Amino acid sequence: MPDTSVYFAELAWLNAASSNSESGSAGIHRGAVIEVAGDRITGVRTGVAEVPGGATVLRGLTMPGLANAHSHAFHRALRGRTHSGSGSFWTWRQQMYSVVERLDPDTYYALARATYGEMVLAGMTSVGEFHYLHHGPDGVPYSDSNAMGLALIAAAKDVGIRLTLLDTIYLRGGLADDGAEVALNETQQRFSDGGRKHWVERVSGLDDSVSVRIGAAIHSVRSVYPAAMEDVCEWAAARHAVVHAHVSEQLAENAQCLARYGVTPTRLLAEHDVLDERFTAVHATHLTSADVAAYGAARCTCCFCPTTERDLADGIGPSVTLRAGGAVLSLGSDSHAAIDHFEEARAVELNERLVSNRRGNHDVGSLAMMATVNGHACLGWHDAGRIEVGALADFITVGLDSVRLSGTNDDDALAAVVFAATATDVRHVVVGGTVVVDNGRHRSIDVASELSTAIRDVTS
Ligand SMILES: [Zn+2]
């Protein structure tokens, strides 16, 4: 018999009713009893007046766990070091490369473990790690060529977060403004497997497990040539794995792609059969109307990362037209300028208000869907992100008694959380039926202390 437990949520947002839709209801239930056996939800009842005997009481708003659909764990070391002053995405990238030089399987593990710990404290129950730092100095593989990916897997397991390891192919340094290929520089040699067949061979050595999915990623049209994109998609189709790619984050990328191929990055991906329901375009900031239509027609996901996109002065992606055209939206913290999905979710709506001079572009239920079920689905976790019978028992409780949220009406609890909560309001996190955060504290690691040590080790 699996372990069983019963939770009594004072208030709950249950998005199960809208599970086949990308839109969500903001409906709040009072007195929700959630029964768990092993790692699954086995019972959900609402409108229960009395706390059942032996139940754990969850005070605040209980909702499905959050999915961080785009992460580069090691970028967390740059927080606070790169935001002020001028510079561009490209000068920021140079600073990011200086951290890469300090990373090996041990320091990568320590930094990822602490960063994933911060994510769990923020209510994230799964993360998609867009992992491209595969090899040692000069691109020489470690004795186990998957040592860096395995370090991420170990880090995620330690802190109790589900991981989709988006193993990333990266084969050239980029494209020049005239479309010419740029060779890998010294840092980038660590990202490259030296050829598409070598990528397939290495990634095929990684296996799924209860809390880990292996997915694929195409770094960008700058770094991967079209024949390799096709190989990645063929591998992913055979494994039923998801595929992600950075797309059109920067105008320069569009210009370089047009110079080389005569089409936009999205069009190039479409021409090589990358776009389908398993595909997620990360950023999707600078799109033509034909690009937007292509994502909708193929039912792709577009992962917005607003706190990173504003930090790097990328721009604001067309979230309203993408959704209207049929694309699904999810959210990522990417460079970890912040790790706070309430902030990412409200930024999608608030950025759109600034662009359109109009309010109410995305209702609060839809924003919460981006942060939960949509994110899980684009990471290959189709049975997570909902509180319903049969789903993975991954849920969080946000306290409503902080100075930010005190005074909230029960019926407005989801709107209050999406528009006013911060990550520190997350009190309780359950992943796979196991309590990993209890009253705001991670049960197994001291996250702040580990962040301090891990970041010092790669920056001092
Ligand atoms: Zn990224």
Boltz pocket constraint, residues with backbone or C-beta under 6 A from the ligand:
constraints:
  - pocket:
      binder: B
      contacts: [[A, 70], [A, 72], [A, 130], [A, 246], [A, 282], [A, 334], [A, 335]]
      max_distance: 6.0
